[in-house]
Amino acid sequence: MRFPWIPPQEPKFFELFDQTSEAIVQAADLLVDLAEHLDCPGRRVDELADLKRQGDRSIDALLEVLGRTLITPFEREDIQALARSLGDV
């Protein structure tokens, strides 16, 4: 039985966590590549900055979804803490 006054959970949380995590993994791979091949560091630094912006956008979107979602897949404070931790990485 579904209650019409209770909105469904927002599945977008996990998509946004995945996007942020993917940007972190790509940045880590790029750092390894930079350490192994010191040619063209400027290009790699630019790519790292792009990945940082991509991760920041995902976290901003996640916090926006959190702000407008009544029922979350897990505790609101835990989602905020995870988002902050991913942003710190």
C-alpha positions in Angstrom: 0.0 0.0 0.0 1.4 3.4 -1.0 0.6 6.6 0.9 0.2 9.5 -1.5 1.3 12.1 1.0 4.7 10.4 1.6 7.1 11.0 -1.3 9.3 8.1 -2.4 13.0 7.9 -1.6 15.3 9.8 -3.9 17.4 7.3 -5.9 19.7 10.1 -7.1 21.8 10.0 -4.0 23.6 6.8 -5.1 24.1 8.1 -8.6 25.7 11.3 -7.2 27.9 9.3 -4.8 29.0 7.2 -7.8 29.8 10.3 -9.9 31.9 11.8 -7.1 33.7 8.5 -6.5 34.5 8.1 -10.2 36.0 11.6 -10.3 38.2 10.7 -7.3 39.3 7.5 -8.9 40.2 9.3 -12.2 42.1 11.9 -10.2 44.1 9.2 -8.4 44.9 7.5 -11.7 46.0 10.8 -13.1 48.2 11.5 -10.1 49.9 8.1 -10.5 50.4 8.9 -14.2 51.9 12.3 -13.4 54.3 10.7 -10.9 55.4 8.1 -13.4 55.7 10.4 -16.4 56.8 13.9 -15.7 56.3 15.2 -19.2 53.4 17.6 -19.8 52.7 18.3 -16.1 50.6 21.4 -17.1 48.1 19.4 -19.0 47.7 16.9 -16.2 47.3 19.6 -13.6 44.5 21.1 -15.8 42.9 17.7 -16.0 43.1 17.4 -12.2 41.5 20.8 -11.8 38.6 19.7 -14.1 38.1 16.6 -12.1 38.0 18.6 -8.9 35.3 20.9 -10.4 33.4 17.8 -11.5 33.5 16.3 -8.0 32.5 19.6 -6.5 29.5 19.9 -8.8 28.4 16.3 -7.9 28.7 17.1 -4.1 26.7 20.4 -4.6 24.0 18.5 -6.5 23.9 15.8 -3.8 23.5 18.4 -1.0 20.8 20.1 -3.1 18.9 16.8 -3.4 19.4 16.2 0.3 17.8 19.6 1.0 14.6 18.9 -0.9 14.2 15.2 0.0 12.0 14.2 2.9 12.9 10.5 3.1 16.5 9.6 2.6 18.1 6.2 2.0 20.0 6.6 5.3 20.5 9.2 8.0 20.7 12.8 6.7 23.7 13.5 8.9 25.5 10.5 7.5 24.9 11.6 3.9 26.3 15.1 4.8 29.3 13.6 6.4 30.0 11.3 3.5 29.6 14.1 1.0 32.1 16.3 3.1 34.6 13.4 3.3 34.4 12.8 -0.4 34.9 16.5 -1.0 38.0 16.5 1.2 39.5 13.7 -0.9 
